[in-house]
Amino acid sequence: MTLKHSILVTGANGQLGQSLQKIAKNYPDNQFTFVERDTLDLSQAESIDTYFQSHQFDCIINCAAYTAVDKAEEDTVLAEAINHHAVKQLADIAKAQDSVFIHISTDYVFDGKQHRPYVEDDTVNPQSVYGASKLRGEQAIHAVSPKGCIIRTSWVYSEFGRNFLKTMLMLGEQRDSLTVIFDQVGTPTYATDLAKAIMQIVEKNKHSQLLDKNLGLYHFSNEGVCSWYDFARAIFSMANIDCAVSPIETKDYPTPATRPHYSVLNKAKIKQDFSLNIPYWRDSVQACLNSL
């Protein structure tokens, strides 16, 4: 009997964690362990140490993060604990246990002032506490250098938790009209597509050991580009919701945290290294609506 490949997924109740749970049955050669805060509290260093004293995995997928972007502007200590210090601790553990470490980061590490899709080695310049804490997490992983990769993503939505798509569905049913920002441009990412990409990377690495050679940095979102306004209109059109949407500028909708105006990610590297076929964003919105 061959031993199954053991995979730990942190942030089990988040959008990506739940999406990985949804597709886990398609990967029967792996033994998945999904943990939430009550089992592994990433805001507490002792909790992390205690957990790994009695657990070891072939692969650690860190989907947990402090993602309340506006709240992070005040809640700096907790954002830093989860997005930076815990990430360094996990990277140290992964290196000590010889585990593959896959960590999810964000487009918010960029300032959004560029006008072409961001490649992995473009200059980082986060404009928010959240983005800065996520960047320090990335830098900590690079300093430790476990085997594995960092995957930056953007505008994640799913059937699970709170996200833009579900908020639009709720507001669209309640209101006759909405205003949505049109001068922030990026690409929505369906969490199921990201989960499938992660598992394709895990499976390919079993044979290629690409992630065992050096720490990789990759970008992943769905294909195409849109504004939040376009995203909202597409959701209403596909869901047959009769709600008028008017475009507004970012300055007309002030928030505590500054968001990047342009955060389209170039996916050429991840597609080439792992033979990924990435769906177009509108097709994935339809897939998510179908499963809702």
N, C-alpha and C positions, 0 to 999 in steps of 0.2 A: 504493500500500500504506500503510495507516494504522499508525502506531506503536502498539504495545501499551502499556497502562498498566503501568508498572513498580512492583512492590511488593517491599519487603524485609521479611522476617519474621525477627526475632531469636529466640533460644531454640528453634531448630528441633527439638531432641530432647525438649523438654518436652511436657506433655499438650496444651496449646493449639497449640503449634507443629506437633506431629504431626497434630492434628485439622485444622488449616488445610491441611497437605499432603494429607490424605485427601480434602478437598473441592475442592482447587485445580483439578482437571480440569473442574469444573462452571463455571469462570469463564475460558473460553478467550481472552477479550479482554484478559486480564492476563498479564504476564510476571512470574512469581514467582521470587524468590531467597531461599532458606532458608539461614540461617547459624547455626552452632553456635560454641561457645567457641574451637575451634581456628582458626576463620577470623576471628571478631570477639570478642575477649575483653573483656567489659564490666567486668572488674575492673581493667583496665589502660587508662589514659587514652591512652597512645601507640598502643595497638592500635586504638582507636576512630578516632583522628585519621588514622592510616595508611590504614585501610580506606576512609574517606570521601574521601581525597585522590584516589582513582581510581574511586570509585563515586558515582552519583547516582540518586535514585529519585523517582517521583511520590508514593509513599506509604511510610512506615516504620511497621510494626506491631511494637511492642515487647512480645513475649511473654516475654522473658527476665527472671528475677528470682531473688533469693536467697529461697527459700521454706521452708527448714528452720526452722520457727517456734521450736522449742525450742533448737536448736543456735545460733540467732542470739543468744540471751541471752548466750552467751560469745563468739561469733564476730562481735562488733559491727563491727569494721573492714571485714570483707568484705561483710557485709550492707549497710553504709552505702555502700560503694564501688559495689555493683551496683544497689541499690534507690534511691539518691539521686544520687551524683556522676555515674554513667554516664547516668542519666536526664536530668540537666541538660545533659550534653554532647550527647546525642542530640537534645534539644529545640533546643539552639543550632544544631546542624548542620541539622536540619529547617528551622529558620527561615532560615538562610543559603542553603539550597538550594531554598527555597520548596516543600518537601515537606509533605504532610499527615502529621501525627504522631498515631498512635493508640497509647495507652499503657494497659496493663492494671494496675489497682490492686485493692484488697482491702477487704472488710468490717472488717478488723482496724484500720482507722483510727478506728473507733467503740469506745466503752467497753462497749457491750452492755447498758447500764442502762435503755434505753428500752423502752416497751411498745407501740409502734406501728411499722410498717415505716419504716425510715430513708429520708428523701428526701435529695437531693443536697446541700442547703445546711444540713442538720442539723449541730450542733456536733460537731467531731471531738475525740477524746480517747483516742488509742491507749494500750493497757495493756501492750504488749510491745515489745521491741527491733525485731522484724519490722514490727509495725504502725507504729511511729514512723519507721522508715527508709522505708517505703512512703509515709507522709504527707509526709515531706520531699521525696521524689521528686515527688509531686503539686504541692507548693508551688513547687518549682523550675520545673516546667513552666508554672505560672501566671505566674511572674515573667518567664520568657522569652517566653511567649505566642506560640508558633507556631500555625499553623492546624491544627486537628485536634480530638481529644477524649481524655478520660480515662474509662475504663470500670471502675468498681468491680464486683467479682464475689465470689462466696462458695462455699465447699465444693465445689471443682472435682474432678470425677472423670472417668474415660475408660477406654478400652481400653488406654491407654498408661501406662507408668511406674508409680510407686507412688502409690496413693491409697486412700481408705477402702473403696470398693466392692471393689477387688481384694484388699485385706487381709482383708475380711470373707469373701470367697469362699474364700480360702486357709485362714483359721482355722476356718470353718464345716465344711470337709472334714476338718480335723485333730482337732477337739474336739466333745464332746457338748454343752457349754454355754459361754456367754460372758457377761460383764457389759459393758454399754455405757451411757455417760452419757445421762441423760434430761433434765437441766436446762440443757442448751445447745440453743437453738432457732434454726433458720435455714432456708435452702433449699439443697438440693444443686443444682449446676450441671453439666450434661453438657457437656463441652468442645466437642463437635461443635455443640451448639446455640449456644454462644458464638461459635464460629468462623463459623457461618452468619450470625449477627447482625452480626459485624464486616464480613463481605463484603457484606451487604445495605447497611450504612452506607457502605462504600466505593463501591458501585455507585450508590446514591442520591445521594451527594455529587458524583459526576461530572456529574449533571444539575442538582442543587439548589444546589450550592456552600454548603450550610448550614455546613459545617465551615470554609469559607474566611472566613466573616464574623467568627466569634469562637471562642475555645477552649471546647468543650463539656465538661460533666461529667455522666456518666450512670451509672445503676445497672443491672446485668443479672444475673439468676439465673433458674432455672426458676420456674414459678408454684407457688404453694402454700407450705406451711410444715410442718416436722417437727422432731423431735429426732434426735440421733444414734442413739438407741435405736429410734425409728420407722424410720429409714433402714435400720438393720441388719435389722430384722424384715422390711421390704419386700424387701430383697435376698434373704434366705433363702427367703421365700415364693415369689418369682418364679423363683428358681433351683432350687426344690425341694430345698433343703438342710435336713436334719433336725438343727437345732442350737438348743437352748433359749437364749433371750436374757433376761437379767435386768437391770432398770434400776438404775443407781447414780448417786449425785450426784457433781458435779465434785470436791467435797472428798475423796471416797473414791478419787480417781484423780489425785493431784497431778502436775503437770508444771512444768518450769522456766518456761514462758511462760504468762501469763494469757490465757485466751480469752474473747471476748465471750459473755455468757450469752444475749443476744438479738441476732441480726444479720440479721433479715429485711430485705430491700431492696425499696423501692418502685420499680417499673419503669414507672410511668405516663409519665414524660418520654421515655424512649427509645422506648417503644411509639408515642407520639404523633408524635415527630419523624421516625421512620424507618419507620412503618407496620409494626411488627414484630408477629407472632403468636408468642407464647412458649409452648412446650409445658409441660404439668403435669409436676411432678418425677417422679411414678411412671411416667408414660408414657415419659419419657426414660431412666429406669433400665432399663425393659424393652427399649428400643431398644439400649442399651449392652450388655445381657446377650445380646441376639440377635446382635450383631455380634462378641461374644466367642466 
